[in-house]
């Protein structure tokens, strides 16, 4: 003989909001503020060192520094993998700032 079990979902509607709900919202707000403070501190640490003093630039930093689009810089890096101004760190591409400046000085069009 097979047994059949029926489960019913019971919805209980509270008469009032439990006391712990405002405490949870307060804790979440404090956590959110701490995360925003951490994000500001970590971004301030990276922003302290100016781009013109860095040896290696990410594609995004190089785009800002040289005024060239990221897409074009990625294409230049792909076409010139053996050049001295390209450095690969794992799967990430970095651009040696001074050597890339010399490369740009020698080219007429990009």
Secondary structure, 3 states (H helix, E strand, C coil): CCCCCCCCCCCCCCCCCCHHHHHHHHHHHHHHHHHHHHHHHHHHHHHCCCHHHCCEECHHHHHHHHCCCHHHHHHHHHHCCCCCCEEEECCEEEEEHHHHHHHHHHCCCC
